[in-house]
Amino acid sequence: MDTAEAAVRGAGIVVTAPTPKTRCSRRIGSSGDAHQRYGSNQAKRRELPTELVRRADWIAVDSIEQARMESGDLLLALDENGWKDPKLVELKDVAAGGLKRRPSDITIFKSTAWRSKT
């Protein structure tokens, strides 16, 4: 494909693994036609534009506590109210059926590769 937009057009799932010096295009998945997974785990680094984080209908994270420490994409995009927004959910709640997604929703899985201490 010639562009990132062309590569994901019509995709139901988009998974990215950009290098630390690159960011994903703000247009990838912004039409609400794809689930996106992002994995940067540094508080001052981002892969995802702020406007897409704010437009998302759902944001799933491994752990909200962990995301508040090291998810640059969310730390740089959300204010205190954003961290309390019910659209921000933990992956365990999604797995338990707690996410009622419509086909037109923009959803993001923001992974920090959190591991339980237990």
FINUGU-83013 format. One line per field, with one value per residue: x negated, z, y negated of N, C-alpha, C in turn; residue in one letter. Coordinates in nm, 2 decimals, padded with zeros to 4 digits, always signed. Atoms other than C-alpha are relative to their C-alpha. Example, Ala and Ser with C-alpha at 12.3 -4.5 7.8 and 13.67 -1.06 7.14 Angstrom:
// residues 2
nxx = c(-00.09	+00.09)
nzz = c(+00.00	+00.00)
nyy = c(+00.12	+00.11)
caxx = c(-01.23	-01.37)
cazz = c(+00.78	+00.71)
cayy = c(+00.45	+00.11)
cxx = c(-00.09	+00.08)
czz = c(+00.00	+00.08)
cyy = c(-00.12	-00.11)
type = c(A	S)
This chain:
// residues 118
nxx = c(-00.08	+00.08	-00.02	-00.06	-00.15	-00.04	+00.03	-00.10	-00.13	-00.09	+00.04	-00.08	+00.10	+00.13	+00.10	+00.12	+00.12	+00.10	+00.12	-00.01	+00.00	-00.11	-00.14	-00.10	-00.08	-00.13	-00.11	-00.02	-00.11	-00.08	-00.14	-00.08	-00.02	+00.11	+00.06	+00.15	+00.08	+00.12	+00.08	+00.11	-00.02	+00.08	-00.09	+00.02	+00.01	-00.14	-00.01	-00.13	-00.03	-00.10	-00.14	-00.06	-00.03	-00.12	-00.12	-00.03	-00.12	+00.05	+00.14	+00.03	+00.14	+00.03	-00.02	-00.01	+00.11	+00.13	-00.01	+00.02	+00.14	+00.09	-00.06	+00.01	-00.11	-00.11	+00.05	+00.01	-00.13	-00.12	+00.01	-00.05	-00.13	+00.02	+00.03	-00.12	-00.10	-00.04	+00.05	+00.13	-00.03	+00.11	-00.01	-00.07	-00.15	-00.04	+00.00	-00.12	-00.12	-00.05	+00.01	-00.11	+00.05	-00.07	+00.09	+00.06	+00.08	+00.15	+00.05	+00.15	+00.06	+00.12	+00.07	+00.13	+00.06	-00.01	+00.00	-00.04	+00.10	-00.04)
nzz = c(+00.00	+00.00	-00.12	-00.12	+00.02	+00.10	-00.05	-00.10	+00.04	+00.00	-00.10	-00.13	-00.11	+00.04	-00.11	+00.04	-00.08	+00.05	-00.08	-00.09	+00.06	+00.09	-00.05	+00.10	+00.06	-00.07	+00.08	-00.01	-00.09	-00.06	+00.05	-00.08	+00.06	-00.04	-00.13	+00.00	-00.11	+00.00	-00.11	-00.06	-00.14	-00.07	-00.03	+00.09	+00.14	+00.05	+00.13	+00.03	-00.01	-00.10	+00.05	+00.02	-00.14	-00.05	+00.08	-00.01	-00.07	-00.10	-00.01	-00.09	-00.04	-00.09	-00.14	-00.01	-00.09	+00.07	+00.11	-00.06	-00.02	+00.11	+00.14	+00.05	+00.09	-00.08	-00.09	+00.08	+00.06	-00.09	-00.13	-00.11	+00.03	+00.09	-00.07	-00.07	+00.10	+00.01	+00.13	-00.03	-00.07	+00.00	+00.09	-00.07	+00.01	+00.14	+00.02	-00.07	+00.08	-00.05	+00.10	+00.10	+00.12	+00.13	+00.11	+00.04	-00.10	+00.01	-00.12	-00.02	-00.11	-00.04	-00.08	-00.06	-00.04	-00.15	-00.06	-00.14	-00.10	-00.07)
nyy = c(+00.12	+00.12	+00.08	-00.07	+00.01	-00.10	-00.13	-00.04	+00.03	-00.12	-00.10	-00.01	+00.01	+00.06	-00.01	+00.08	-00.01	+00.09	+00.02	+00.11	+00.14	+00.03	+00.00	-00.04	+00.11	+00.03	-00.04	-00.14	-00.04	+00.11	-00.01	-00.09	-00.13	-00.09	+00.00	+00.03	-00.04	+00.07	-00.06	+00.07	+00.00	+00.11	+00.11	+00.12	-00.04	-00.03	-00.06	+00.03	+00.14	+00.04	+00.01	-00.13	-00.05	+00.07	-00.04	-00.15	-00.04	-00.09	-00.02	-00.11	+00.00	-00.12	+00.04	+00.15	+00.04	+00.00	+00.09	+00.14	+00.01	-00.01	+00.00	+00.14	+00.03	+00.04	+00.10	+00.12	+00.04	+00.00	+00.07	-00.08	-00.05	-00.11	-00.13	-00.04	-00.03	-00.14	-00.07	-00.05	-00.12	-00.10	-00.12	-00.11	+00.03	-00.03	-00.15	-00.05	+00.04	+00.13	+00.11	-00.02	+00.07	+00.01	+00.00	+00.13	+00.06	+00.00	-00.06	+00.00	-00.08	+00.06	-00.10	+00.03	-00.13	-00.01	-00.14	-00.01	-00.04	-00.12)
caxx = c(+00.00	-00.11	+00.03	+00.12	+00.48	+00.50	+00.35	+00.62	+00.92	+01.20	+01.01	+01.20	+00.88	+00.57	+00.26	-00.04	-00.40	-00.57	-00.92	-00.97	-01.03	-00.72	-00.35	-00.05	+00.14	+00.43	+00.64	+00.59	+00.92	+01.06	+01.38	+01.49	+01.45	+01.16	+01.04	+00.69	+00.43	+00.14	-00.15	-00.39	-00.45	-00.64	-00.47	-00.61	-00.59	-00.28	-00.18	+00.17	+00.29	+00.48	+00.78	+00.83	+00.81	+01.07	+01.30	+01.28	+01.61	+01.42	+01.07	+00.96	+00.64	+00.47	+00.50	+00.62	+00.37	+00.08	+00.20	+00.20	-00.17	-00.30	-00.06	-00.18	+00.10	+00.35	+00.15	+00.09	+00.46	+00.68	+00.74	+00.86	+01.22	+01.10	+00.96	+01.30	+01.49	+01.69	+01.56	+01.22	+01.24	+01.01	+00.95	+01.09	+01.43	+01.43	+01.35	+01.64	+01.88	+01.89	+01.83	+02.14	+01.97	+02.16	+02.01	+01.95	+01.77	+01.40	+01.24	+00.88	+00.69	+00.41	+00.17	-00.11	-00.18	-00.07	-00.14	+00.03	-00.20	+00.00)
cazz = c(+00.00	-00.06	+00.26	+00.61	+00.54	+00.24	+00.43	+00.70	+00.50	+00.56	+00.84	+01.15	+01.36	+01.34	+01.54	+01.53	+01.64	+01.54	+01.64	+01.93	+01.70	+01.49	+01.55	+01.38	+01.15	+01.30	+01.02	+01.09	+01.22	+01.29	+01.09	+01.36	+01.15	+01.33	+01.67	+01.75	+01.98	+02.09	+02.32	+02.41	+02.78	+02.86	+03.02	+02.78	+02.46	+02.24	+01.94	+01.92	+01.85	+02.13	+01.91	+01.84	+02.22	+02.30	+02.01	+02.10	+02.22	+02.43	+02.56	+02.72	+02.92	+03.10	+03.43	+03.49	+03.77	+03.55	+03.26	+03.49	+03.55	+03.21	+02.92	+02.75	+02.49	+02.77	+03.01	+02.73	+02.62	+02.93	+03.21	+03.55	+03.43	+03.14	+03.38	+03.55	+03.22	+03.20	+02.84	+03.00	+03.10	+03.20	+02.98	+03.24	+03.22	+02.84	+02.86	+03.11	+02.85	+03.00	+02.67	+02.45	+02.12	+01.82	+01.48	+01.43	+01.76	+01.77	+02.02	+02.15	+02.35	+02.51	+02.63	+02.88	+02.92	+03.28	+03.49	+03.82	+04.12	+04.24)
cayy = c(+00.00	-00.35	-00.50	-00.39	-00.50	-00.27	+00.02	+00.01	-00.10	+00.15	+00.33	+00.45	+00.45	+00.24	+00.33	+00.10	+00.13	-00.19	-00.27	-00.51	-00.80	-00.76	-00.82	-00.67	-00.89	-01.07	-00.94	-00.57	-00.43	-00.77	-00.69	-00.45	-00.14	+00.02	+00.13	+00.01	+00.14	-00.07	+00.03	-00.25	-00.24	-00.56	-00.85	-01.11	-00.91	-00.87	-00.67	-00.81	-01.16	-01.34	-01.41	-01.04	-00.95	-01.21	-01.10	-00.73	-00.58	-00.32	-00.30	+00.03	+00.06	+00.35	+00.16	-00.20	-00.23	-00.13	-00.34	-00.65	-00.58	-00.51	-00.54	-00.86	-00.84	-00.88	-01.09	-01.35	-01.35	-01.31	-01.55	-01.44	-01.41	-01.19	-00.94	-00.92	-00.88	-00.56	-00.50	-00.42	-00.05	+00.23	+00.53	+00.77	+00.59	+00.61	+00.99	+01.03	+00.88	+00.53	+00.34	+00.30	+00.19	+00.06	+00.12	-00.25	-00.30	-00.40	-00.17	-00.17	+00.10	-00.09	+00.18	+00.12	+00.49	+00.48	+00.79	+00.87	+00.90	+01.20)
cxx = c(-00.09	+00.01	+00.05	+00.15	+00.05	-00.02	+00.11	+00.15	+00.08	-00.04	+00.09	-00.09	-00.13	-00.10	-00.13	-00.12	-00.10	-00.12	+00.02	+00.00	+00.11	+00.13	+00.09	+00.07	+00.12	+00.12	+00.03	+00.12	+00.09	+00.14	+00.08	+00.01	-00.11	-00.03	-00.15	-00.06	-00.13	-00.08	-00.11	+00.02	-00.10	+00.09	-00.01	-00.01	+00.14	-00.01	+00.13	+00.03	+00.11	+00.14	+00.07	+00.03	+00.12	+00.12	+00.04	+00.13	-00.04	-00.15	-00.02	-00.14	-00.01	+00.05	+00.01	-00.11	-00.13	+00.00	-00.02	-00.15	-00.08	+00.06	+00.00	+00.11	+00.12	-00.04	-00.01	+00.14	+00.11	-00.03	+00.06	+00.14	-00.01	-00.03	+00.11	+00.11	+00.03	-00.04	-00.14	+00.03	-00.12	+00.03	+00.08	+00.15	+00.05	+00.01	+00.12	+00.13	+00.05	-00.01	+00.11	-00.04	+00.10	-00.10	-00.07	-00.09	-00.15	-00.04	-00.15	-00.03	-00.13	-00.08	-00.13	-00.07	-00.01	+00.00	+00.04	-00.12	+00.03	-00.02)
czz = c(+00.00	+00.12	+00.11	-00.01	-00.09	+00.06	+00.10	-00.04	-00.01	+00.11	+00.12	+00.12	-00.06	+00.12	-00.05	+00.09	-00.06	+00.08	+00.09	-00.05	-00.10	+00.07	-00.11	-00.05	+00.07	-00.07	+00.01	+00.09	+00.05	-00.05	+00.09	-00.05	+00.04	+00.15	-00.01	+00.13	+00.00	+00.13	+00.06	+00.15	+00.07	+00.01	-00.09	-00.15	-00.04	-00.14	-00.06	+00.02	+00.11	-00.05	-00.01	+00.14	+00.05	-00.08	+00.02	+00.09	+00.12	+00.00	+00.11	+00.03	+00.08	+00.14	+00.00	+00.08	-00.07	-00.11	+00.05	+00.03	-00.12	-00.14	-00.05	-00.09	+00.08	+00.09	-00.07	-00.05	+00.10	+00.12	+00.11	-00.03	-00.10	+00.06	+00.08	-00.10	-00.01	-00.13	+00.02	+00.09	+00.00	-00.08	+00.06	-00.01	-00.14	-00.02	+00.07	-00.07	+00.04	-00.10	-00.11	-00.12	-00.11	-00.11	-00.04	+00.11	-00.03	+00.14	+00.00	+00.11	+00.02	+00.09	+00.06	+00.04	+00.15	+00.04	+00.14	+00.08	+00.07	-00.09)
cyy = c(-00.12	-00.09	+00.09	+00.00	+00.11	+00.14	+00.04	-00.02	+00.13	+00.11	+00.00	-00.02	-00.06	+00.02	-00.07	+00.03	-00.10	-00.01	-00.12	-00.14	-00.03	+00.00	+00.05	-00.12	-00.02	+00.05	+00.15	+00.03	-00.11	-00.01	+00.08	+00.14	+00.10	-00.01	-00.02	+00.04	-00.07	+00.04	-00.08	-00.01	-00.09	-00.12	-00.12	+00.03	+00.04	+00.06	-00.05	-00.15	-00.03	+00.00	+00.14	+00.06	-00.06	+00.03	+00.14	+00.02	+00.09	+00.00	+00.11	+00.00	+00.13	-00.03	-00.15	-00.05	+00.00	-00.10	-00.14	-00.02	-00.01	+00.00	-00.15	-00.04	-00.06	-00.11	-00.14	-00.05	-00.02	-00.09	+00.08	+00.06	+00.11	+00.13	+00.06	+00.04	+00.15	+00.07	+00.06	+00.13	+00.09	+00.12	+00.11	-00.03	+00.02	+00.15	+00.05	-00.05	-00.14	-00.12	+00.03	-00.09	+00.00	+00.01	-00.13	-00.06	+00.00	+00.06	+00.01	+00.10	-00.06	+00.09	-00.06	+00.13	+00.02	+00.14	-00.01	+00.04	+00.13	+00.12)
type = c(M	D	T	A	E	A	A	V	R	G	A	G	I	V	V	T	A	P	T	P	K	T	R	C	S	R	R	I	G	S	S	G	D	A	H	Q	R	Y	G	S	N	Q	A	K	R	R	E	L	P	T	E	L	V	R	R	A	D	W	I	A	V	D	S	I	E	Q	A	R	M	E	S	G	D	L	L	L	A	L	D	E	N	G	W	K	D	P	K	L	V	E	L	K	D	V	A	A	G	G	L	K	R	R	P	S	D	I	T	I	F	K	S	T	A	W	R	S	K	T)
